[in-house]
Amino acid sequence: MLVEKKLGEFITLLGSYAPAPGGGAASALSGAQGMALIMMVANLTIGREAYKE
């Protein structure tokens, strides 16, 4: 399964002649990375005195 692949393996497969993974898997990875960054920012700001309104 693609979920069990390391990032380097996934990228190598993505650039190969293999029919999968394709654009959907690549966009899912990008979306997951974006959400992880949003979570990081939220965890760094929520509950901090400097960011209270």
CHARMM-style PDB file with segment names, atoms N, HN, CA, C and O in Angstrom:
ATOM      1  N   MET     1       0.829  -1.191   0.000  1.00  0.00      PROA
ATOM      2  CA  MET     1       0.000   0.000   0.000  1.00  0.00      PROA
ATOM      3  C   MET     1       0.871   1.251   0.000  1.00  0.00      PROA
ATOM      4  O   MET     1       1.981   1.253   0.531  1.00  0.00      PROA
ATOM      5  N   LEU     2       0.356   2.297  -0.595  1.00  0.00      PROA
ATOM      6  HN  LEU     2      -0.546   2.296  -1.027  1.00  0.00      PROA
ATOM      7  CA  LEU     2       1.110   3.551  -0.660  1.00  0.00      PROA
ATOM      8  C   LEU     2       1.322   4.166   0.716  1.00  0.00      PROA
ATOM      9  O   LEU     2       2.333   4.831   0.943  1.00  0.00      PROA
ATOM     10  N   VAL     3       0.398   3.958   1.624  1.00  0.00      PROA
ATOM     11  HN  VAL     3      -0.423   3.417   1.439  1.00  0.00      PROA
ATOM     12  CA  VAL     3       0.499   4.537   2.963  1.00  0.00      PROA
ATOM     13  C   VAL     3       1.737   4.015   3.686  1.00  0.00      PROA
ATOM     14  O   VAL     3       2.307   4.713   4.525  1.00  0.00      PROA
ATOM     15  N   GLU     4       2.149   2.807   3.370  1.00  0.00      PROA
ATOM     16  HN  GLU     4       1.685   2.240   2.689  1.00  0.00      PROA
ATOM     17  CA  GLU     4       3.280   2.188   4.047  1.00  0.00      PROA
ATOM     18  C   GLU     4       4.628   2.547   3.416  1.00  0.00      PROA
ATOM     19  O   GLU     4       5.670   2.158   3.943  1.00  0.00      PROA
ATOM     20  N   LYS     5       4.627   3.271   2.315  1.00  0.00      PROA
ATOM     21  HN  LYS     5       3.780   3.587   1.887  1.00  0.00      PROA
ATOM     22  CA  LYS     5       5.869   3.641   1.630  1.00  0.00      PROA
ATOM     23  C   LYS     5       6.538   4.814   2.336  1.00  0.00      PROA
ATOM     24  O   LYS     5       5.874   5.665   2.928  1.00  0.00      PROA
ATOM     25  N   LYS     6       7.860   4.842   2.262  1.00  0.00      PROA
ATOM     26  HN  LYS     6       8.399   4.150   1.782  1.00  0.00      PROA
ATOM     27  CA  LYS     6       8.597   6.008   2.729  1.00  0.00      PROA
ATOM     28  C   LYS     6       8.452   7.098   1.678  1.00  0.00      PROA
ATOM     29  O   LYS     6       8.150   6.815   0.519  1.00  0.00      PROA
ATOM     30  N   LEU     7       8.665   8.332   2.080  1.00  0.00      PROA
ATOM     31  HN  LEU     7       8.910   8.562   3.021  1.00  0.00      PROA
ATOM     32  CA  LEU     7       8.470   9.459   1.173  1.00  0.00      PROA
ATOM     33  C   LEU     7       9.348   9.346  -0.070  1.00  0.00      PROA
ATOM     34  O   LEU     7       8.885   9.609  -1.180  1.00  0.00      PROA
ATOM     35  N   GLY     8      10.590   8.964   0.103  1.00  0.00      PROA
ATOM     36  HN  GLY     8      10.966   8.750   1.004  1.00  0.00      PROA
ATOM     37  CA  GLY     8      11.495   8.813  -1.037  1.00  0.00      PROA
ATOM     38  C   GLY     8      11.023   7.747  -2.015  1.00  0.00      PROA
ATOM     39  O   GLY     8      11.116   7.926  -3.229  1.00  0.00      PROA
ATOM     40  N   GLU     9      10.518   6.641  -1.487  1.00  0.00      PROA
ATOM     41  HN  GLU     9      10.442   6.496  -0.500  1.00  0.00      PROA
ATOM     42  CA  GLU     9       9.983   5.572  -2.338  1.00  0.00      PROA
ATOM     43  C   GLU     9       8.760   6.062  -3.109  1.00  0.00      PROA
ATOM     44  O   GLU     9       8.597   5.766  -4.292  1.00  0.00      PROA
ATOM     45  N   PHE    10       7.905   6.814  -2.419  1.00  0.00      PROA
ATOM     46  HN  PHE    10       8.038   7.054  -1.458  1.00  0.00      PROA
ATOM     47  CA  PHE    10       6.705   7.352  -3.056  1.00  0.00      PROA
ATOM     48  C   PHE    10       7.075   8.282  -4.213  1.00  0.00      PROA
ATOM     49  O   PHE    10       6.495   8.195  -5.295  1.00  0.00      PROA
ATOM     50  N   ILE    11       8.033   9.161  -3.981  1.00  0.00      PROA
ATOM     51  HN  ILE    11       8.504   9.232  -3.102  1.00  0.00      PROA
ATOM     52  CA  ILE    11       8.441  10.109  -5.019  1.00  0.00      PROA
ATOM     53  C   ILE    11       9.084   9.383  -6.197  1.00  0.00      PROA
ATOM     54  O   ILE    11       8.869   9.751  -7.352  1.00  0.00      PROA
ATOM     55  N   THR    12       9.869   8.357  -5.903  1.00  0.00      PROA
ATOM     56  HN  THR    12      10.044   8.058  -4.965  1.00  0.00      PROA
ATOM     57  CA  THR    12      10.466   7.567  -6.980  1.00  0.00      PROA
ATOM     58  C   THR    12       9.382   6.897  -7.816  1.00  0.00      PROA
ATOM     59  O   THR    12       9.450   6.911  -9.045  1.00  0.00      PROA
ATOM     60  N   LEU    13       8.390   6.315  -7.163  1.00  0.00      PROA
ATOM     61  HN  LEU    13       8.335   6.304  -6.165  1.00  0.00      PROA
ATOM     62  CA  LEU    13       7.271   5.699  -7.885  1.00  0.00      PROA
ATOM     63  C   LEU    13       6.490   6.735  -8.690  1.00  0.00      PROA
ATOM     64  O   LEU    13       6.065   6.471  -9.814  1.00  0.00      PROA
ATOM     65  N   LEU    14       6.310   7.905  -8.106  1.00  0.00      PROA
ATOM     66  HN  LEU    14       6.655   8.120  -7.192  1.00  0.00      PROA
ATOM     67  CA  LEU    14       5.556   8.966  -8.768  1.00  0.00      PROA
ATOM     68  C   LEU    14       6.226   9.381 -10.073  1.00  0.00      PROA
ATOM     69  O   LEU    14       5.542   9.717 -11.041  1.00  0.00      PROA
ATOM     70  N   GLY    15       7.537   9.362 -10.107  1.00  0.00      PROA
ATOM     71  HN  GLY    15       8.093   9.089  -9.321  1.00  0.00      PROA
ATOM     72  CA  GLY    15       8.270   9.756 -11.301  1.00  0.00      PROA
ATOM     73  C   GLY    15       8.553   8.620 -12.270  1.00  0.00      PROA
ATOM     74  O   GLY    15       9.217   8.822 -13.287  1.00  0.00      PROA
ATOM     75  N   SER    16       8.058   7.433 -11.965  1.00  0.00      PROA
ATOM     76  HN  SER    16       7.519   7.269 -11.139  1.00  0.00      PROA
ATOM     77  CA  SER    16       8.334   6.275 -12.814  1.00  0.00      PROA
ATOM     78  C   SER    16       7.235   6.078 -13.858  1.00  0.00      PROA
ATOM     79  O   SER    16       6.300   6.873 -13.960  1.00  0.00      PROA
ATOM     80  N   TYR    17       7.369   5.017 -14.618  1.00  0.00      PROA
ATOM     81  HN  TYR    17       8.128   4.371 -14.535  1.00  0.00      PROA
ATOM     82  CA  TYR    17       6.365   4.666 -15.624  1.00  0.00      PROA
ATOM     83  C   TYR    17       5.175   3.913 -15.029  1.00  0.00      PROA
ATOM     84  O   TYR    17       4.240   3.570 -15.753  1.00  0.00      PROA
ATOM     85  N   ALA    18       5.199   3.657 -13.739  1.00  0.00      PROA
ATOM     86  HN  ALA    18       5.958   3.937 -13.151  1.00  0.00      PROA
ATOM     87  CA  ALA    18       4.105   2.929 -13.088  1.00  0.00      PROA
ATOM     88  C   ALA    18       2.809   3.735 -13.180  1.00  0.00      PROA
ATOM     89  O   ALA    18       2.837   4.961 -13.063  1.00  0.00      PROA
ATOM     90  N   PRO    19       1.678   3.066 -13.386  1.00  0.00      PROA
ATOM     91  CA  PRO    19       0.408   3.788 -13.497  1.00  0.00      PROA
ATOM     92  C   PRO    19      -0.070   4.396 -12.180  1.00  0.00      PROA
ATOM     93  O   PRO    19      -0.866   5.335 -12.181  1.00  0.00      PROA
ATOM     94  N   ALA    20       0.407   3.870 -11.075  1.00  0.00      PROA
ATOM     95  HN  ALA    20       1.054   3.107 -11.075  1.00  0.00      PROA
ATOM     96  CA  ALA    20       0.027   4.412  -9.773  1.00  0.00      PROA
ATOM     97  C   ALA    20       1.277   4.470  -8.911  1.00  0.00      PROA
ATOM     98  O   ALA    20       2.087   3.546  -8.993  1.00  0.00      PROA
ATOM     99  N   PRO    21       1.482   5.453  -8.123  1.00  0.00      PROA
ATOM    100  CA  PRO    21       0.590   6.549  -7.798  1.00  0.00      PROA
ATOM    101  C   PRO    21       0.540   7.582  -8.913  1.00  0.00      PROA
ATOM    102  O   PRO    21       1.429   7.665  -9.761  1.00  0.00      PROA
ATOM    103  N   GLY    22      -0.521   8.356  -8.882  1.00  0.00      PROA
ATOM    104  HN  GLY    22      -1.243   8.288  -8.194  1.00  0.00      PROA
ATOM    105  CA  GLY    22      -0.707   9.390  -9.887  1.00  0.00      PROA
ATOM    106  C   GLY    22      -1.001  10.729  -9.249  1.00  0.00      PROA
ATOM    107  O   GLY    22      -0.611  11.007  -8.114  1.00  0.00      PROA
ATOM    108  N   GLY    23      -1.697  11.546 -10.009  1.00  0.00      PROA
ATOM    109  HN  GLY    23      -2.013  11.320 -10.930  1.00  0.00      PROA
ATOM    110  CA  GLY    23      -1.990  12.902  -9.556  1.00  0.00      PROA
ATOM    111  C   GLY    23      -2.834  12.962  -8.299  1.00  0.00      PROA
ATOM    112  O   GLY    23      -2.649  13.851  -7.468  1.00  0.00      PROA
ATOM    113  N   GLY    24      -3.757  12.028  -8.153  1.00  0.00      PROA
ATOM    114  HN  GLY    24      -3.908  11.306  -8.829  1.00  0.00      PROA
ATOM    115  CA  GLY    24      -4.604  12.018  -6.961  1.00  0.00      PROA
ATOM    116  C   GLY    24      -3.805  11.765  -5.697  1.00  0.00      PROA
ATOM    117  O   GLY    24      -4.009  12.424  -4.678  1.00  0.00      PROA
ATOM    118  N   ALA    25      -2.898  10.808  -5.769  1.00  0.00      PROA
ATOM    119  HN  ALA    25      -2.732  10.271  -6.596  1.00  0.00      PROA
ATOM    120  CA  ALA    25      -2.064  10.495  -4.604  1.00  0.00      PROA
ATOM    121  C   ALA    25      -1.116  11.651  -4.298  1.00  0.00      PROA
ATOM    122  O   ALA    25      -0.864  11.963  -3.135  1.00  0.00      PROA
ATOM    123  N   ALA    26      -0.594  12.282  -5.347  1.00  0.00      PROA
ATOM    124  HN  ALA    26      -0.799  12.029  -6.292  1.00  0.00      PROA
ATOM    125  CA  ALA    26       0.309  13.420  -5.140  1.00  0.00      PROA
ATOM    126  C   ALA    26      -0.433  14.592  -4.506  1.00  0.00      PROA
ATOM    127  O   ALA    26       0.101  15.252  -3.615  1.00  0.00      PROA
ATOM    128  N   SER    27      -1.647  14.853  -4.950  1.00  0.00      PROA
ATOM    129  HN  SER    27      -2.081  14.317  -5.674  1.00  0.00      PROA
ATOM    130  CA  SER    27      -2.409  15.958  -4.365  1.00  0.00      PROA
ATOM    131  C   SER    27      -2.845  15.626  -2.941  1.00  0.00      PROA
ATOM    132  O   SER    27      -2.926  16.524  -2.103  1.00  0.00      PROA
ATOM    133  N   ALA    28      -3.124  14.368  -2.653  1.00  0.00      PROA
ATOM    134  HN  ALA    28      -3.058  13.638  -3.334  1.00  0.00      PROA
ATOM    135  CA  ALA    28      -3.471  13.968  -1.285  1.00  0.00      PROA
ATOM    136  C   ALA    28      -2.286  14.185  -0.350  1.00  0.00      PROA
ATOM    137  O   ALA    28      -2.461  14.640   0.780  1.00  0.00      PROA
ATOM    138  N   LEU    29      -1.087  13.864  -0.816  1.00  0.00      PROA
ATOM    139  HN  LEU    29      -0.945  13.494  -1.734  1.00  0.00      PROA
ATOM    140  CA  LEU    29       0.110  14.092  -0.006  1.00  0.00      PROA
ATOM    141  C   LEU    29       0.307  15.582   0.244  1.00  0.00      PROA
ATOM    142  O   LEU    29       0.620  15.988   1.363  1.00  0.00      PROA
ATOM    143  N   SER    30       0.126  16.391  -0.780  1.00  0.00      PROA
ATOM    144  HN  SER    30      -0.129  16.061  -1.690  1.00  0.00      PROA
ATOM    145  CA  SER    30       0.268  17.845  -0.622  1.00  0.00      PROA
ATOM    146  C   SER    30      -0.765  18.389   0.356  1.00  0.00      PROA
ATOM    147  O   SER    30      -0.452  19.237   1.191  1.00  0.00      PROA
ATOM    148  N   GLY    31      -1.989  17.902   0.252  1.00  0.00      PROA
ATOM    149  HN  GLY    31      -2.244  17.213  -0.426  1.00  0.00      PROA
ATOM    150  CA  GLY    31      -3.041  18.331   1.178  1.00  0.00      PROA
ATOM    151  C   GLY    31      -2.729  17.937   2.609  1.00  0.00      PROA
ATOM    152  O   GLY    31      -2.950  18.719   3.534  1.00  0.00      PROA
ATOM    153  N   ALA    32      -2.214  16.727   2.797  1.00  0.00      PROA
ATOM    154  HN  ALA    32      -2.034  16.092   2.046  1.00  0.00      PROA
ATOM    155  CA  ALA    32      -1.863  16.262   4.142  1.00  0.00      PROA
ATOM    156  C   ALA    32      -0.727  17.095   4.722  1.00  0.00      PROA
ATOM    157  O   ALA    32      -0.728  17.405   5.913  1.00  0.00      PROA
ATOM    158  N   GLN    33       0.240  17.458   3.887  1.00  0.00      PROA
ATOM    159  HN  GLN    33       0.241  17.207   2.919  1.00  0.00      PROA
ATOM    160  CA  GLN    33       1.339  18.298   4.363  1.00  0.00      PROA
ATOM    161  C   GLN    33       0.824  19.686   4.741  1.00  0.00      PROA
ATOM    162  O   GLN    33       1.250  20.255   5.746  1.00  0.00      PROA
ATOM    163  N   GLY    34      -0.078  20.222   3.951  1.00  0.00      PROA
ATOM    164  HN  GLY    34      -0.424  19.760   3.134  1.00  0.00      PROA
ATOM    165  CA  GLY    34      -0.662  21.523   4.264  1.00  0.00      PROA
ATOM    166  C   GLY    34      -1.421  21.497   5.578  1.00  0.00      PROA
ATOM    167  O   GLY    34      -1.301  22.417   6.387  1.00  0.00      PROA
ATOM    168  N   MET    35      -2.199  20.450   5.792  1.00  0.00      PROA
ATOM    169  HN  MET    35      -2.297  19.703   5.135  1.00  0.00      PROA
ATOM    170  CA  MET    35      -2.949  20.337   7.045  1.00  0.00      PROA
ATOM    171  C   MET    35      -2.013  20.164   8.240  1.00  0.00      PROA
ATOM    172  O   MET    35      -2.286  20.680   9.324  1.00  0.00      PROA
ATOM    173  N   ALA    36      -0.922  19.445   8.046  1.00  0.00      PROA
ATOM    174  HN  ALA    36      -0.700  19.026   7.165  1.00  0.00      PROA
ATOM    175  CA  ALA    36       0.046  19.278   9.131  1.00  0.00      PROA
ATOM    176  C   ALA    36       0.659  20.627   9.514  1.00  0.00      PROA
ATOM    177  O   ALA    36       0.887  20.896  10.693  1.00  0.00      PROA
ATOM    178  N   LEU    37       0.923  21.467   8.523  1.00  0.00      PROA
ATOM    179  HN  LEU    37       0.738  21.248   7.565  1.00  0.00      PROA
ATOM    180  CA  LEU    37       1.462  22.802   8.818  1.00  0.00      PROA
ATOM    181  C   LEU    37       0.433  23.674   9.532  1.00  0.00      PROA
ATOM    182  O   LEU    37       0.785  24.444  10.426  1.00  0.00      PROA
ATOM    183  N   ILE    38      -0.827  23.557   9.144  1.00  0.00      PROA
ATOM    184  HN  ILE    38      -1.112  22.931   8.419  1.00  0.00      PROA
ATOM    185  CA  ILE    38      -1.885  24.299   9.839  1.00  0.00      PROA
ATOM    186  C   ILE    38      -1.975  23.853  11.295  1.00  0.00      PROA
ATOM    187  O   ILE    38      -2.120  24.681  12.194  1.00  0.00      PROA
ATOM    188  N   MET    39      -1.890  22.552  11.524  1.00  0.00      PROA
ATOM    189  HN  MET    39      -1.772  21.879  10.794  1.00  0.00      PROA
ATOM    190  CA  MET    39      -1.926  22.033  12.894  1.00  0.00      PROA
ATOM    191  C   MET    39      -0.723  22.523  13.703  1.00  0.00      PROA
ATOM    192  O   MET    39      -0.853  22.831  14.888  1.00  0.00      PROA
ATOM    193  N   MET    40       0.439  22.595  13.064  1.00  0.00      PROA
ATOM    194  HN  MET    40       0.544  22.346  12.101  1.00  0.00      PROA
ATOM    195  CA  MET    40       1.628  23.075  13.756  1.00  0.00      PROA
ATOM    196  C   MET    40       1.431  24.519  14.210  1.00  0.00      PROA
ATOM    197  O   MET    40       1.729  24.857  15.356  1.00  0.00      PROA
ATOM    198  N   VAL    41       0.933  25.364  13.324  1.00  0.00      PROA
ATOM    199  HN  VAL    41       0.690  25.089  12.393  1.00  0.00      PROA
ATOM    200  CA  VAL    41       0.700  26.765  13.671  1.00  0.00      PROA
ATOM    201  C   VAL    41      -0.341  26.877  14.775  1.00  0.00      PROA
ATOM    202  O   VAL    41      -0.182  27.663  15.709  1.00  0.00      PROA
ATOM    203  N   ALA    42      -1.405  26.091  14.669  1.00  0.00      PROA
ATOM    204  HN  ALA    42      -1.535  25.453  13.910  1.00  0.00      PROA
ATOM    205  CA  ALA    42      -2.440  26.121  15.704  1.00  0.00      PROA
ATOM    206  C   ALA    42      -1.866  25.711  17.056  1.00  0.00      PROA
ATOM    207  O   ALA    42      -2.153  26.345  18.072  1.00  0.00      PROA
ATOM    208  N   ASN    43      -1.063  24.663  17.072  1.00  0.00      PROA
ATOM    209  HN  ASN    43      -0.830  24.148  16.247  1.00  0.00      PROA
ATOM    210  CA  ASN    43      -0.471  24.202  18.330  1.00  0.00      PROA
ATOM    211  C   ASN    43       0.513  25.206  18.912  1.00  0.00      PROA
ATOM    212  O   ASN    43       0.701  25.258  20.127  1.00  0.00      PROA
ATOM    213  N   LEU    44       1.134  25.996  18.064  1.00  0.00      PROA
ATOM    214  HN  LEU    44       0.981  25.954  17.077  1.00  0.00      PROA
ATOM    215  CA  LEU    44       2.083  26.996  18.551  1.00  0.00      PROA
ATOM    216  C   LEU    44       1.406  28.280  19.016  1.00  0.00      PROA
ATOM    217  O   LEU    44       2.026  29.079  19.718  1.00  0.00      PROA
ATOM    218  N   THR    45       0.139  28.495  18.638  1.00  0.00      PROA
ATOM    219  HN  THR    45      -0.364  27.846  18.068  1.00  0.00      PROA
ATOM    220  CA  THR    45      -0.512  29.758  18.982  1.00  0.00      PROA
ATOM    221  C   THR    45      -1.659  29.613  19.979  1.00  0.00      PROA
ATOM    222  O   THR    45      -1.845  30.490  20.822  1.00  0.00      PROA
ATOM    223  N   ILE    46      -2.421  28.547  19.908  1.00  0.00      PROA
ATOM    224  HN  ILE    46      -2.270  27.834  19.223  1.00  0.00      PROA
ATOM    225  CA  ILE    46      -3.587  28.393  20.789  1.00  0.00      PROA
ATOM    226  C   ILE    46      -3.132  28.306  22.243  1.00  0.00      PROA
ATOM    227  O   ILE    46      -2.253  27.519  22.593  1.00  0.00      PROA
ATOM    228  N   GLY    47      -3.749  29.129  23.071  1.00  0.00      PROA
ATOM    229  HN  GLY    47      -4.463  29.768  22.787  1.00  0.00      PROA
ATOM    230  CA  GLY    47      -3.434  29.135  24.492  1.00  0.00      PROA
ATOM    231  C   GLY    47      -2.278  30.031  24.881  1.00  0.00      PROA
ATOM    232  O   GLY    47      -1.966  30.153  26.066  1.00  0.00      PROA
ATOM    233  N   ARG    48      -1.643  30.653  23.924  1.00  0.00      PROA
ATOM    234  HN  ARG    48      -1.896  30.555  22.962  1.00  0.00      PROA
ATOM    235  CA  ARG    48      -0.529  31.557  24.220  1.00  0.00      PROA
ATOM    236  C   ARG    48      -1.057  32.939  24.573  1.00  0.00      PROA
ATOM    237  O   ARG    48      -1.979  33.446  23.933  1.00  0.00      PROA
ATOM    238  N   GLU    49      -0.479  33.528  25.573  1.00  0.00      PROA
ATOM    239  HN  GLU    49       0.270  33.116  26.093  1.00  0.00      PROA
ATOM    240  CA  GLU    49      -0.899  34.847  26.043  1.00  0.00      PROA
ATOM    241  C   GLU    49      -0.762  35.907  24.947  1.00  0.00      PROA
ATOM    242  O   GLU    49      -1.616  36.787  24.831  1.00  0.00      PROA
ATOM    243  N   ALA    50       0.279  35.834  24.160  1.00  0.00      PROA
ATOM    244  HN  ALA    50       0.972  35.120  24.254  1.00  0.00      PROA
ATOM    245  CA  ALA    50       0.530  36.845  23.126  1.00  0.00      PROA
ATOM    246  C   ALA    50      -0.533  36.846  22.030  1.00  0.00      PROA
ATOM    247  O   ALA    50      -0.689  37.842  21.323  1.00  0.00      PROA
ATOM    248  N   TYR    51      -1.260  35.752  21.883  1.00  0.00      PROA
ATOM    249  HN  TYR    51      -1.133  34.944  22.458  1.00  0.00      PROA
ATOM    250  CA  TYR    51      -2.239  35.650  20.803  1.00  0.00      PROA
ATOM    251  C   TYR    51      -3.685  35.764  21.280  1.00  0.00      PROA
ATOM    252  O   TYR    51      -4.615  35.574  20.496  1.00  0.00      PROA
ATOM    253  N   LYS    52      -3.877  36.073  22.562  1.00  0.00      PROA
ATOM    254  HN  LYS    52      -3.121  36.228  23.199  1.00  0.00      PROA
ATOM    255  CA  LYS    52      -5.242  36.261  23.060  1.00  0.00      PROA
ATOM    256  C   LYS    52      -5.795  37.572  22.538  1.00  0.00      PROA
ATOM    257  O   LYS    52      -5.059  38.539  22.345  1.00  0.00      PROA
ATOM    258  N   GLU    53      -7.081  37.593  22.316  1.00  0.00      PROA
ATOM    259  HN  GLU    53      -7.679  36.808  22.473  1.00  0.00      PROA
ATOM    260  CA  GLU    53      -7.712  38.823  21.811  1.00  0.00      PROA
ATOM    261  C   GLU    53      -8.089  39.736  22.940  1.00  0.00      PROA
ATOM    262  OT1 GLU    53      -8.631  40.816  22.705  1.00  0.00      PROA
TER     263      GLU     53
END
